[in-house]
Amino acid sequence: MADVPNLPDNPQDDIEAYVGLAQQDAEEQARGRGWTTVRSLPPGAIITMEYLAGRLNFEVKDGTVHRTWQG
């Protein structure tokens, strides 16, 4: 079995606090808090599930963040 690499830490942030924010405001706030990659997706988007440290994902509907998750 291969060793698990040392992944960088994600920013210390309450990611649920982004829910309800406008997409642009949420993206700007996330970058300002240290997230290196911010990805906004429509509901039901088909995405790959690889984990990327420092990435914050938003599910956006009608310009508003409805769900967030790391990686």
C-alpha positions, -999 to 999 in steps of 0.1 A, spaced: 0 0 0 13 35 -9 19 61 18 -6 89 21 10 121 9 11 151 32 -17 173 20 -17 210 27 -43 221 52 -75 238 41 -82 273 55 -99 274 88 -133 285 77 -170 279 84 -180 267 49 -217 266 58 -216 304 62 -214 307 24 -249 292 20 -273 319 10 -247 344 -3 -247 356 -39 -222 336 -60 -198 365 -67 -198 376 -30 -192 340 -19 -163 335 -44 -146 367 -34 -150 360 3 -136 324 -1 -105 336 -20 -100 363 6 -100 336 33 -73 316 17 -91 291 -6 -68 286 -36 -95 272 -59 -131 281 -58 -155 262 -80 -191 271 -86 -214 245 -102 -250 242 -111 -272 217 -93 -267 182 -106 -235 190 -125 -214 160 -134 -180 164 -118 -150 143 -110 -146 133 -74 -108 137 -70 -99 156 -38 -80 188 -42 -67 204 -10 -75 241 -8 -106 238 -31 -140 250 -20 -170 240 -41 -203 258 -44 -235 245 -58 -252 277 -72 -288 280 -82 -303 313 -95 -271 332 -85 -272 320 -49 -250 294 -31 -272 265 -19 -245 240 -8 -208 239 -1 -181 212 3 -143 210 4 -120 193 -20 
